[in-house]
């Protein structure tokens, strides 16, 4: 997500040091292909995950601790990537006639702003029982999803520029995009099956929270467990691990192409 750039990818002038530009691409790939995607999936599908018999870690739900850690890593890496490209470009902004680099820079700027807004909202979020909590929940969710969805075309814009590694980059990012769509479909099916397998005798509060098990971030999701949902949750955990492995496996060759 190069916000600022002097030259297109793989077209640096002779003798120019593109270390900071490549470092920018590296941290942004890690931030959005690996960490951001995992954070989004955990927020939506990981609310009932347990490790052994525990569903809390240091006084907070495990899913929330994992989501917060990965989201923080995403923000830190995004800001680091912004710093790298800022240093590379010596503080200059890409010219509007340099397409698609200019489009890439605009979308990247929006993503950085979203990352900063997410961090600010998380630091000053209201109490879970506060009257404005619902507003925070939806703003947090929409801002995060906007940044994540914009990250895909932002990366595609910069890797689609002419160069020896263009074809390989497009193939890798296309495979990752297809994988994300597939795992979301599978997890949505599992979510639907969990809802259908919930016991009918749950009280009104539990029923409401059951259908909110994938609601906006940081909403309570304490619902009764049973053997069916426990089995499904193990499959969800396995899918999370698989997603992380697949994302890393695709990010590594993409990063290697960035440095060529």
PASEBA-1860 file (N, C-alpha, C; in nm, 3 decimals):
! residues 260
1> XXXXXXXX> 0.081/-0.118/0.000/0.000/0.000/0.000/0.085/0.124/0.000 ~ 0.155/0.146/-0.109/0.247/0.257/-0.112/0.172/0.388/-0.119 ~ 0.177/0.465/-0.013/0.111/0.594/-0.010/0.189/0.697/-0.088 ~ 0.319/0.688/-0.077/0.408/0.782/-0.140/0.515/0.703/-0.212 ~ 0.543/0.742/-0.333/0.643/0.667/-0.408/0.705/0.755/-0.514 ~ 0.828/0.728/-0.545/0.898/0.802/-0.649/0.891/0.729/-0.782 ~ 0.891/0.597/-0.776/0.895/0.518/-0.897/0.805/0.398/-0.884 ~ 0.752/0.345/-0.995/0.671/0.224/-0.988/0.752/0.107/-0.939
9> XXXXXXXX> 0.682/0.005/-0.887/0.748/-0.116/-0.840/0.824/-0.180/-0.956 ~ 0.946/-0.229/-0.928/1.032/-0.296/-1.024/1.083/-0.205/-1.135 ~ 1.062/-0.072/-1.122/1.110/0.021/-1.223/1.192/0.131/-1.161 ~ 1.261/0.101/-1.052/1.344/0.200/-0.989/1.459/0.237/-1.080 ~ 1.501/0.362/-1.073/1.609/0.409/-1.156/1.738/0.339/-1.117 ~ 1.833/0.336/-1.211/1.958/0.266/-1.189/2.031/0.321/-1.067 ~ 2.072/0.233/-0.979/2.149/0.275/-0.863/2.064/0.326/-0.748 ~ 1.934/0.336/-0.765/1.849/0.388/-0.658/1.827/0.281/-0.552
17> XXXXXXXX> 1.838/0.321/-0.427/1.818/0.229/-0.316/1.669/0.217/-0.288 ~ 1.613/0.101/-0.316/1.470/0.081/-0.296/1.441/-0.003/-0.172 ~ 1.536/-0.005/-0.078/1.520/-0.086/0.042/1.395/-0.046/0.119 ~ 1.374/0.083/0.138/1.258/0.128/0.215/1.127/0.097/0.141 ~ 1.130/0.106/0.010/1.010/0.073/-0.067/0.977/-0.075/-0.053 ~ 1.078/-0.161/-0.061/1.056/-0.304/-0.045/1.014/-0.338/0.098 ~ 1.074/-0.268/0.196/1.034/-0.290/0.335/0.889/-0.250/0.356 ~ 0.847/-0.144/0.289/0.707/-0.100/0.293/0.615/-0.211/0.243
25> XXXXXXXX> 0.649/-0.268/0.128/0.567/-0.375/0.074/0.565/-0.497/0.164 ~ 0.677/-0.527/0.227/0.686/-0.644/0.314/0.593/-0.632/0.434 ~ 0.603/-0.520/0.507/0.521/-0.506/0.628/0.374/-0.492/0.595 ~ 0.341/-0.432/0.480/0.201/-0.418/0.442/0.141/-0.553/0.403 ~ 0.219/-0.637/0.337/0.171/-0.771/0.304/0.144/-0.850/0.431 ~ 0.237/-0.845/0.525/0.217/-0.915/0.652/0.096/-0.859/0.727 ~ 0.084/-0.726/0.727/-0.023/-0.662/0.803/-0.160/-0.701/0.751 ~ -0.179/-0.699/0.618/-0.314/-0.712/0.565/-0.345/-0.851/0.511
33> XXXXXXXX> -0.248/-0.923/0.460/-0.275/-1.059/0.414/-0.281/-1.156/0.531 ~ -0.196/-1.135/0.631/-0.186/-1.231/0.741/-0.264/-1.185/0.863 ~ -0.225/-1.071/0.922/-0.280/-1.032/1.051/-0.422/-0.974/1.040 ~ -0.445/-0.882/0.948/-0.577/-0.820/0.937/-0.685/-0.923/0.905 ~ -0.655/-1.011/0.810/-0.754/-1.112/0.773/-0.785/-1.204/0.891 ~ -0.683/-1.241/0.968/-0.704/-1.327/1.084/-0.783/-1.254/1.192 ~ -0.754/-1.126/1.212/-0.826/-1.047/1.313/-0.974/-1.037/1.279 ~ -1.005/-1.015/1.151/-1.143/-1.005/1.108/-1.217/-1.138/1.128
41> XXXXXXXX> -1.153/-1.247/1.091/-1.215/-1.378/1.107/-1.238/-1.411/1.255 ~ -1.141/-1.378/1.341/-1.155/-1.405/1.483/-1.270/-1.324/1.542 ~ -1.285/-1.199/1.500/-1.391/-1.115/1.554/-1.529/-1.167/1.517 ~ -1.540/-1.226/1.400/-1.672/-1.271/1.355/-1.703/-1.414/1.395 ~ -1.602/-1.501/1.390/-1.630/-1.644/1.408/-1.566/-1.707/1.531 ~ -1.486/-1.633/1.605/-1.410/-1.695/1.712/-1.458/-1.669/1.852 ~ -1.580/-1.619/1.868/-1.623/-1.573/2.000/-1.647/-1.684/2.101 ~ -1.668/-1.806/2.055/-1.695/-1.915/2.150/-1.580/-2.013/2.160
49> XXXXXXXX> -1.467/-1.979/2.101/-1.355/-2.071/2.104/-1.299/-2.085/2.245 ~ -1.262/-2.208/2.278/-1.200/-2.238/2.407/-1.067/-2.308/2.382 ~ -0.976/-2.290/2.477/-0.852/-2.366/2.478/-0.856/-2.453/2.601 ~ -0.886/-2.581/2.581/-0.913/-2.670/2.693/-1.050/-2.637/2.749 ~ -1.056/-2.616/2.880/-1.182/-2.580/2.945/-1.193/-2.431/2.970 ~ -1.096/-2.355/2.925/-1.095/-2.211/2.953/-1.142/-2.131/2.833 ~ -1.222/-2.029/2.861/-1.261/-1.935/2.756/-1.216/-1.793/2.790 ~ -1.132/-1.778/2.894/-1.081/-1.648/2.933/-0.930/-1.654/2.950
57> XXXXXXXX> -0.867/-1.540/2.927/-0.723/-1.525/2.945/-0.696/-1.387/3.003 ~ -0.638/-1.385/3.123/-0.612/-1.259/3.194/-0.739/-1.176/3.211 ~ -0.848/-1.244/3.243/-0.972/-1.174/3.274/-1.055/-1.133/3.155 ~ -1.014/-1.165/3.035/-1.088/-1.131/2.913/-1.111/-1.257/2.832 ~ -1.215/-1.254/2.748/-1.241/-1.367/2.659/-1.120/-1.392/2.570 ~ -1.089/-1.519/2.546/-0.973/-1.554/2.466/-0.983/-1.494/2.326 ~ -1.103/-1.502/2.266/-1.118/-1.451/2.130/-1.085/-1.302/2.126 ~ -1.125/-1.229/2.231/-1.099/-1.085/2.233/-0.951/-1.055/2.251
65> XXXXXXXX> -0.884/-1.134/2.336/-0.740/-1.114/2.355/-0.664/-1.138/2.224 ~ -0.703/-1.246/2.154/-0.637/-1.277/2.027/-0.668/-1.170/1.923 ~ -0.795/-1.132/1.914/-0.835/-1.029/1.818/-0.762/-0.898/1.844 ~ -0.756/-0.857/1.969/-0.691/-0.730/2.004/-0.542/-0.734/1.972 ~ -0.475/-0.845/2.005/-0.332/-0.857/1.977/-0.304/-0.848/1.828 ~ -0.380/-0.925/1.749/-0.355/-0.927/1.604/-0.392/-0.793/1.542 ~ -0.500/-0.730/1.589/-0.539/-0.599/1.537/-0.433/-0.494/1.569 ~ -0.375/-0.502/1.688/-0.268/-0.408/1.725/-0.146/-0.427/1.636
73> XXXXXXXX> -0.112/-0.553/1.607/0.000/-0.580/1.517/-0.028/-0.524/1.378 ~ -0.152/-0.535/1.333/-0.189/-0.480/1.203/-0.169/-0.330/1.199 ~ -0.214/-0.261/1.304/-0.199/-0.115/1.309/-0.054/-0.073/1.314 ~ 0.025/-0.142/1.400/0.167/-0.107/1.413/0.240/-0.128/1.280 ~ 0.215/-0.241/1.214/0.281/-0.268/1.087/0.237/-0.170/0.979 ~ 0.110/-0.131/0.981/0.060/-0.034/0.884/0.129/0.101/0.900 ~ 0.143/0.146/1.023/0.210/0.273/1.048/0.359/0.263/1.015 ~ 0.419/0.146/1.043/0.559/0.126/1.007/0.577/0.130/0.856
81> XXXXXXXX> 0.484/0.067/0.783/0.490/0.070/0.638/0.475/0.211/0.584 ~ 0.387/0.290/0.645/0.371/0.430/0.607/0.503/0.506/0.627 ~ 0.568/0.480/0.739/0.695/0.546/0.769/0.801/0.508/0.665 ~ 0.808/0.380/0.628/0.907/0.335/0.531/0.890/0.405/0.397 ~ 0.766/0.413/0.348/0.745/0.474/0.217/0.762/0.625/0.224 ~ 0.734/0.682/0.341/0.757/0.825/0.360/0.906/0.857/0.351 ~ 0.989/0.773/0.412/1.134/0.791/0.406/1.183/0.770/0.263 ~ 1.131/0.667/0.196/1.173/0.638/0.059/1.145/0.756/-0.034
89> XXXXXXXX> 1.028/0.817/-0.018/0.988/0.927/-0.105/1.035/1.063/-0.056 ~ 1.107/1.066/0.055/1.158/1.192/0.111/1.044/1.291/0.137 ~ 0.931/1.239/0.178/0.818/1.324/0.215/0.733/1.371/0.098 ~ 0.764/1.329/-0.024/0.687/1.372/-0.139/0.569/1.281/-0.169 ~ 0.467/1.336/-0.233/0.349/1.257/-0.270/0.354/1.224/-0.418 ~ 0.310/1.106/-0.451/0.312/1.062/-0.590/0.227/1.156/-0.676 ~ 0.273/1.184/-0.797/0.201/1.273/-0.888/0.073/1.207/-0.938 ~ -0.029/1.290/-0.962/-0.160/1.238/-1.003/-0.157/1.175/-1.140
97> XXXXXXXX> -0.058/1.208/-1.223/-0.052/1.148/-1.356/0.023/1.015/-1.357 ~ 0.071/0.972/-1.241/0.140/0.843/-1.231/0.038/0.738/-1.187 ~ -0.030/0.682/-1.285/-0.132/0.581/-1.258/-0.074/0.442/-1.287 ~ -0.109/0.340/-1.210/-0.206/0.338/-1.099/-0.145/0.370/-0.962 ~ -0.020/0.418/-0.962/0.047/0.445/-0.834/-0.029/0.551/-0.754 ~ -0.086/0.650/-0.823/-0.160/0.754/-0.751/-0.286/0.697/-0.687 ~ -0.359/0.612/-0.760/-0.477/0.547/-0.702/-0.438/0.462/-0.581 ~ -0.326/0.394/-0.594/-0.274/0.313/-0.485/-0.247/0.400/-0.362
105> XXXXXXXX> -0.189/0.517/-0.385/-0.156/0.606/-0.274/-0.280/0.659/-0.205 ~ -0.385/0.689/-0.282/-0.509/0.741/-0.223/-0.576/0.634/-0.137 ~ -0.589/0.514/-0.192/-0.649/0.405/-0.114/-0.564/0.373/0.008 ~ -0.432/0.374/-0.009/-0.344/0.349/0.104/-0.361/0.453/0.213 ~ -0.379/0.579/0.173/-0.402/0.685/0.271/-0.529/0.662/0.351 ~ -0.634/0.617/0.283/-0.759/0.586/0.353/-0.739/0.474/0.453 ~ -0.662/0.372/0.413/-0.638/0.258/0.501/-0.560/0.301/0.625 ~ -0.460/0.384/0.608/-0.384/0.433/0.723/-0.474/0.512/0.817
113> XXXXXXXX> -0.560/0.596/0.761/-0.654/0.673/0.844/-0.748/0.579/0.920 ~ -0.795/0.474/0.853/-0.882/0.377/0.920/-0.809/0.308/1.035 ~ -0.682/0.273/1.013/-0.603/0.208/1.118/-0.588/0.300/1.239 ~ -0.561/0.426/1.214/-0.548/0.523/1.324/-0.681/0.542/1.396 ~ -0.791/0.548/1.318/-0.923/0.564/1.378/-0.959/0.444/1.463 ~ -0.926/0.324/1.417/-0.952/0.204/1.495/-0.878/0.208/1.628 ~ -0.752/0.249/1.624/-0.673/0.256/1.747/-0.731/0.359/1.843 ~ -0.774/0.472/1.790/-0.832/0.578/1.874/-0.963/0.531/1.936
121> XXXXXXXX> -1.049/0.468/1.856/-1.177/0.420/1.909/-1.157/0.313/2.015 ~ -1.059/0.224/1.993/-1.034/0.118/2.089/-0.985/0.173/2.223 ~ -0.903/0.278/2.217/-0.850/0.338/2.340/-0.958/0.410/2.421 ~ -1.055/0.469/2.352/-1.156/0.550/2.419/-1.296/0.491/2.409 ~ -1.303/0.359/2.391/-1.434/0.296/2.379/-1.512/0.310/2.510 ~ -1.642/0.315/2.496/-1.726/0.331/2.613/-1.747/0.197/2.684 ~ -1.805/0.201/2.801/-1.830/0.081/2.881/-1.927/-0.011/2.806 ~ -1.912/-0.144/2.822/-2.003/-0.236/2.752/-2.150/-0.210/2.778
129> XXXXXXXX> -2.183/-0.155/2.894/-2.324/-0.126/2.925/-2.363/0.017/2.891 ~ -2.271/0.094/2.833/-2.300/0.234/2.800/-2.403/0.247/2.689 ~ -2.472/0.360/2.688/-2.578/0.382/2.589/-2.524/0.399/2.448 ~ -2.395/0.435/2.436/-2.336/0.455/2.304/-2.254/0.334/2.258 ~ -2.262/0.226/2.333/-2.180/0.109/2.300/-2.216/0.051/2.163 ~ -2.344/0.051/2.130/-2.386/-0.004/2.000/-2.325/0.077/1.886 ~ -2.321/0.209/1.904/-2.261/0.295/1.801/-2.113/0.262/1.784 ~ -2.043/0.247/1.897/-1.901/0.211/1.890/-1.883/0.076/1.821
137> XXXXXXXX> -1.966/-0.022/1.858/-1.953/-0.156/1.800/-1.960/-0.152/1.648 ~ -2.059/-0.079/1.597/-2.077/-0.077/1.452/-1.972/0.008/1.382 ~ -1.931/0.117/1.444/-1.823/0.198/1.385/-1.693/0.119/1.380 ~ -1.667/0.045/1.487/-1.545/-0.037/1.493/-1.548/-0.145/1.385 ~ -1.662/-0.209/1.371/-1.675/-0.314/1.270/-1.664/-0.257/1.129 ~ -1.738/-0.152/1.098/-1.741/-0.097/0.963/-1.606/-0.039/0.922 ~ -1.540/0.029/1.016/-1.408/0.086/0.985/-1.307/-0.024/0.956 ~ -1.310/-0.130/1.036/-1.219/-0.241/1.013/-1.244/-0.312/0.881
145> XXXXXXXX> -1.372/-0.335/0.850/-1.406/-0.403/0.725/-1.371/-0.315/0.605 ~ -1.394/-0.183/0.617/-1.360/-0.093/0.507/-1.211/-0.100/0.476 ~ -1.129/-0.093/0.582/-0.984/-0.099/0.562/-0.942/-0.231/0.500 ~ -1.000/-0.341/0.549/-0.961/-0.472/0.497/-1.003/-0.489/0.351 ~ -1.126/-0.451/0.318/-1.172/-0.466/0.180/-1.093/-0.376/0.084 ~ -1.053/-0.258/0.130/-0.975/-0.169/0.044/-0.833/-0.220/0.025 ~ -0.783/-0.299/0.120/-0.644/-0.346/0.112/-0.622/-0.435/-0.010 ~ -0.723/-0.511/-0.049/-0.706/-0.604/-0.163/-0.684/-0.529/-0.294
153> XXXXXXXX> -0.776/-0.438/-0.335/-0.747/-0.364/-0.460/-0.624/-0.274/-0.449 ~ -0.593/-0.228/-0.328/-0.474/-0.143/-0.311/-0.348/-0.220/-0.344 ~ -0.339/-0.345/-0.299/-0.222/-0.427/-0.332/-0.223/-0.464/-0.480 ~ -0.341/-0.500/-0.532/-0.351/-0.536/-0.674/-0.305/-0.421/-0.764 ~ -0.338/-0.298/-0.726/-0.301/-0.182/-0.808/-0.150/-0.171/-0.825 ~ -0.077/-0.195/-0.717/0.068/-0.175/-0.724/0.140/-0.294/-0.786 ~ 0.090/-0.416/-0.765/0.159/-0.532/-0.821/0.123/-0.555/-0.967 ~ 0.020/-0.486/-1.017/-0.020/-0.503/-1.157/0.063/-0.418/-1.252
161> XXXXXXXX> 0.154/-0.336/-1.199/0.239/-0.254/-1.285/0.340/-0.343/-1.357 ~ 0.381/-0.303/-1.477/0.474/-0.386/-1.556/0.602/-0.417/-1.479 ~ 0.648/-0.540/-1.493/0.770/-0.583/-1.426/0.788/-0.733/-1.441 ~ 0.908/-0.780/-1.414/0.938/-0.923/-1.431/0.859/-1.012/-1.336 ~ 0.823/-0.958/-1.220/0.754/-1.039/-1.119/0.603/-1.017/-1.119 ~ 0.553/-0.941/-1.212/0.411/-0.904/-1.214/0.320/-1.026/-1.216 ~ 0.346/-1.120/-1.307/0.258/-1.237/-1.321/0.255/-1.320/-1.193 ~ 0.371/-1.344/-1.135/0.377/-1.423/-1.012/0.302/-1.357/-0.898
169> XXXXXXXX> 0.318/-1.226/-0.884/0.249/-1.153/-0.778/0.098/-1.160/-0.793 ~ 0.050/-1.143/-0.916/-0.094/-1.147/-0.941/-0.151/-1.285/-0.910 ~ -0.078/-1.390/-0.949/-0.124/-1.527/-0.921/-0.133/-1.551/-0.771 ~ -0.030/-1.510/-0.697/-0.028/-1.534/-0.552/-0.141/-1.458/-0.483 ~ -0.158/-1.331/-0.516/-0.263/-1.253/-0.451/-0.402/-1.302/-0.492 ~ -0.416/-1.350/-0.614/-0.544/-1.405/-0.659/-0.578/-1.531/-0.581 ~ -0.477/-1.617/-0.559/-0.499/-1.738/-0.482/-0.540/-1.704/-0.339 ~ -0.475/-1.604/-0.280/-0.511/-1.564/-0.144/-0.653/-1.510/-0.139
177> XXXXXXXX> -0.692/-1.429/-0.237/-0.827/-1.372/-0.240/-0.932/-1.482/-0.250 ~ -0.907/-1.581/-0.336/-0.999/-1.694/-0.350/-1.007/-1.771/-0.219 ~ -0.893/-1.790/-0.154/-0.890/-1.863/-0.027/-0.974/-1.791/0.079 ~ -0.962/-1.660/0.088/-1.039/-1.584/0.188/-1.188/-1.601/0.163 ~ -1.230/-1.593/0.037/-1.372/-1.611/0.004/-1.418/-1.750/0.044 ~ -1.338/-1.851/0.014/-1.375/-1.989/0.046/-1.386/-2.012/0.197 ~ -1.290/-1.961/0.274/-1.294/-1.987/0.417/-1.409/-1.912/0.483 ~ -1.444/-1.794/0.430/-1.559/-1.722/0.483/-1.687/-1.801/0.456
185> XXXXXXXX> -1.700/-1.857/0.337/-1.818/-1.937/0.303/-1.829/-2.057/0.397 ~ -1.717/-2.127/0.418/-1.717/-2.245/0.507/-1.754/-2.204/0.649 ~ -1.696/-2.095/0.698/-1.724/-2.051/0.834/-1.868/-2.003/0.850 ~ -1.924/-1.943/0.746/-2.064/-1.903/0.751/-2.155/-2.025/0.759 ~ -2.119/-2.130/0.686/-2.197/-2.254/0.693/-2.191/-2.313/0.833 ~ -2.071/-2.313/0.891/-2.056/-2.364/1.028/-2.135/-2.279/1.125 ~ -2.130/-2.149/1.108/-2.208/-2.059/1.195/-2.356/-2.092/1.189 ~ -2.406/-2.115/1.068/-2.546/-2.150/1.050/-2.579/-2.282/1.118
193> XXXXXXXX> -2.487/-2.379/1.107/-2.510/-2.509/1.168/-2.509/-2.498/1.321 ~ -2.422/-2.413/1.376/-2.419/-2.393/1.521/-2.551/-2.335/1.569 ~ -2.603/-2.239/1.497/-2.730/-2.177/1.537/-2.843/-2.279/1.533 ~ -2.844/-2.363/1.431/-2.951/-2.461/1.418/-2.941/-2.571/1.523 ~ -2.817/-2.602/1.566/-2.799/-2.710/1.662/-2.813/-2.663/1.806 ~ -2.840/-2.533/1.829/-2.853/-2.481/1.966/-2.976/-2.543/2.031 ~ -2.967/-2.578/2.160/-3.083/-2.635/2.229/-3.199/-2.537/2.237 ~ -3.320/-2.588/2.223/-3.439/-2.503/2.223/-3.469/-2.446/2.362
201> XXXXXXXX> -3.413/-2.511/2.467/-3.451/-2.465/2.601/-3.373/-2.345/2.652 ~ -3.284/-2.289/2.572/-3.212/-2.173/2.621/-3.309/-2.061/2.648 ~ -3.281/-1.981/2.750/-3.372/-1.872/2.784/-3.358/-1.759/2.684 ~ -3.439/-1.654/2.701/-3.443/-1.544/2.605/-3.310/-1.475/2.590 ~ -3.240/-1.454/2.700/-3.112/-1.385/2.694/-3.011/-1.469/2.618 ~ -3.006/-1.599/2.649/-2.913/-1.685/2.580/-2.945/-1.694/2.432 ~ -3.073/-1.699/2.397/-3.111/-1.709/2.257/-3.067/-1.586/2.180 ~ -3.089/-1.467/2.239/-3.048/-1.344/2.172/-2.897/-1.343/2.149
209> XXXXXXXX> -2.821/-1.383/2.252/-2.677/-1.380/2.238/-2.627/-1.490/2.147 ~ -2.703/-1.596/2.134/-2.664/-1.701/2.041/-2.660/-1.647/1.900 ~ -2.761/-1.569/1.865/-2.763/-1.515/1.731/-2.673/-1.394/1.717 ~ -2.615/-1.349/1.830/-2.518/-1.241/1.826/-2.377/-1.295/1.845 ~ -2.358/-1.427/1.836/-2.226/-1.483/1.863/-2.122/-1.431/1.767 ~ -2.170/-1.379/1.652/-2.079/-1.318/1.556/-2.114/-1.171/1.534 ~ -2.166/-1.107/1.635/-2.206/-0.968/1.624/-2.089/-0.874/1.628 ~ -2.115/-0.744/1.643/-2.010/-0.644/1.643/-1.906/-0.671/1.750
217> XXXXXXXX> -1.781/-0.630/1.728/-1.673/-0.659/1.823/-1.705/-0.615/1.964 ~ -1.661/-0.694/2.058/-1.666/-0.670/2.200/-1.806/-0.675/2.260 ~ -1.901/-0.736/2.189/-2.030/-0.764/2.250/-2.019/-0.895/2.327 ~ -2.094/-0.907/2.434/-2.091/-1.031/2.512/-2.145/-1.146/2.430 ~ -2.089/-1.265/2.453/-2.137/-1.382/2.379/-2.135/-1.505/2.469 ~ -2.173/-1.487/2.593/-2.175/-1.598/2.687/-2.302/-1.679/2.669 ~ -2.296/-1.788/2.595/-2.412/-1.871/2.571/-2.379/-2.013/2.612 ~ -2.481/-2.090/2.632/-2.462/-2.227/2.679/-2.395/-2.312/2.573
225> XXXXXXXX> -2.307/-2.397/2.619/-2.233/-2.485/2.529/-2.296/-2.623/2.529 ~ -2.276/-2.697/2.422/-2.319/-2.834/2.416/-2.222/-2.910/2.329 ~ -2.239/-3.043/2.323/-2.142/-3.125/2.251/-2.136/-3.093/2.103 ~ -2.254/-3.060/2.043/-2.257/-3.029/1.900/-2.177/-2.903/1.868 ~ -2.207/-2.794/1.942/-2.138/-2.669/1.916/-1.991/-2.680/1.952 ~ -1.958/-2.759/2.054/-1.818/-2.778/2.091/-1.742/-2.843/1.977 ~ -1.803/-2.942/1.913/-1.738/-3.008/1.800/-1.718/-2.911/1.684 ~ -1.820/-2.829/1.658/-1.808/-2.731/1.551/-1.700/-2.628/1.582
233> XXXXXXXX> -1.689/-2.588/1.708/-1.590/-2.488/1.746/-1.448/-2.541/1.727 ~ -1.429/-2.671/1.746/-1.297/-2.728/1.721/-1.264/-2.718/1.573 ~ -1.365/-2.734/1.489/-1.342/-2.722/1.346/-1.310/-2.577/1.308 ~ -1.376/-2.483/1.376/-1.347/-2.342/1.351/-1.203/-2.310/1.388 ~ -1.158/-2.360/1.503/-1.021/-2.337/1.546/-0.923/-2.396/1.444 ~ -0.953/-2.515/1.394/-0.866/-2.577/1.293/-0.862/-2.492/1.166 ~ -0.977/-2.435/1.129/-0.981/-2.349/1.010/-0.902/-2.221/1.031 ~ -0.907/-2.166/1.153/-0.827/-2.047/1.183/-0.678/-2.077/1.165
241> XXXXXXXX> -0.635/-2.189/1.220/-0.495/-2.228/1.208/-0.457/-2.250/1.062 ~ -0.548/-2.314/0.988/-0.523/-2.339/0.846/-0.512/-2.207/0.770 ~ -0.601/-2.113/0.803/-0.598/-1.983/0.736/-0.465/-1.911/0.761 ~ -0.420/-1.916/0.887/-0.294/-1.849/0.920/-0.178/-1.912/0.844 ~ -0.178/-2.046/0.836/-0.071/-2.116/0.765/-0.075/-2.083/0.616 ~ -0.195/-2.086/0.556/-0.209/-2.056/0.414/-0.167/-1.912/0.385 ~ -0.207/-1.819/0.470/-0.172/-1.678/0.450/-0.021/-1.658/0.456 ~ 0.043/-1.722/0.554/0.189/-1.713/0.564/0.255/-1.776/0.443
249> XXXXXXXX> 0.203/-1.892/0.402/0.261/-1.964/0.289/0.252/-1.884/0.159 ~ 0.149/-1.804/0.144/0.135/-1.720/0.025/0.207/-1.586/0.040 ~ 0.214/-1.537/0.163/0.279/-1.408/0.186/0.431/-1.418/0.165 ~ 0.491/-1.530/0.205/0.637/-1.544/0.193/0.685/-1.534/0.047 ~ 0.627/-1.612/-0.047/0.673/-1.595/-0.186/0.640/-1.458/-0.244 ~ 0.528/-1.397/-0.201/0.496/-1.264/-0.249/0.599/-1.163/-0.201 ~ 0.641/-1.176/-0.076/0.745/-1.086/-0.022/0.876/-1.108/-0.094 ~ 0.908/-1.233/-0.124/1.033/-1.261/-0.195/1.033/-1.196/-0.333
257> XXXX> 0.916/-1.193/-0.398/0.906/-1.127/-0.529/0.919/-0.976/-0.516 ~ 0.872/-0.921/-0.405/0.885/-0.777/-0.382/1.031/-0.735/-0.379 ~ 1.116/-0.821/-0.321/1.257/-0.787/-0.306/1.341/-0.819/-0.429 ~ 1.282/-0.877/-0.532/1.357/-0.908/-0.653/1.369/-0.785/-0.743
END
